[in-house]
Amino acid sequence: MGAYLFLFPATWKQECNKYNVLFWLEWIAVWAFASAWLTKGRAIVADVAIDLMAVTQDRLMKPKS
């Protein structure tokens, strides 16, 4: 967020604002933190999380018939 506010030129910020880039990057960061927290706290087992990600990837990669 600091790079976005202080280092990006105004034209880059305008382009990023069209797609809500800051929102999506923060959303990814929050979910990554939450999943790491739950895994470390053993609320979810890492193997289950990996299996869930694999199922999602399989569904995304499978061609529609």
C-alpha positions as CSV (number, residue, x, y, z in Angstrom):
1,M,0.0,0.0,0.0
2,G,2.9,2.3,0.7
3,A,4.3,1.7,-2.7
4,Y,0.9,2.4,-4.2
5,L,0.5,5.7,-2.4
6,F,4.1,7.0,-2.6
7,L,5.9,5.4,-5.5
8,F,3.4,4.9,-8.2
9,P,3.0,7.8,-10.7
10,A,-0.4,9.4,-11.0
11,T,-1.1,7.7,-14.4
12,W,-0.4,4.2,-12.9
13,K,-2.7,4.9,-10.0
14,Q,-5.5,5.9,-12.4
15,E,-5.0,2.6,-14.3
16,C,-4.9,0.6,-11.1
17,N,-8.1,2.3,-9.8
18,K,-10.0,1.1,-12.9
19,Y,-9.6,-2.5,-11.7
20,N,-9.5,-2.0,-7.9
21,V,-6.0,-3.4,-7.7
22,L,-5.4,-2.2,-4.2
23,F,-8.6,-3.9,-3.0
24,W,-7.7,-7.2,-4.6
25,L,-4.1,-7.2,-3.4
26,E,-5.3,-6.5,0.2
27,W,-8.0,-9.2,-0.2
28,I,-5.4,-11.8,-1.2
29,A,-3.1,-10.7,1.7
30,V,-5.9,-11.0,4.3
31,W,-6.9,-14.5,3.1
32,A,-3.3,-15.6,3.0
33,F,-2.9,-14.4,6.6
34,A,-6.1,-16.0,7.7
35,S,-5.3,-19.4,6.2
36,A,-1.8,-19.3,7.7
37,W,-3.2,-18.4,11.1
38,L,-5.8,-21.2,11.0
39,T,-3.2,-23.7,9.9
40,K,-0.7,-22.7,12.6
41,G,-3.4,-22.8,15.2
42,R,-4.3,-26.3,13.9
43,A,-7.9,-25.2,13.3
44,I,-7.4,-26.7,9.8
45,V,-4.8,-29.2,8.9
46,A,-2.4,-28.2,6.2
47,D,-3.2,-31.4,4.3
48,V,-6.9,-30.5,4.1
49,A,-6.1,-27.0,2.9
50,I,-3.8,-28.4,0.2
51,D,-6.5,-30.9,-0.9
52,L,-9.1,-28.1,-1.1
53,M,-6.8,-26.0,-3.2
54,A,-6.1,-29.0,-5.5
55,V,-9.9,-29.6,-6.0
56,T,-10.4,-25.9,-6.9
57,Q,-7.5,-26.0,-9.3
58,D,-8.9,-29.2,-10.9
59,R,-12.3,-27.6,-11.4
60,L,-10.7,-24.5,-12.9
61,M,-8.5,-26.4,-15.3
62,K,-11.1,-28.9,-16.4
63,P,-12.5,-27.9,-19.9
64,K,-16.2,-27.3,-20.0
65,S,-18.1,-30.0,-21.8
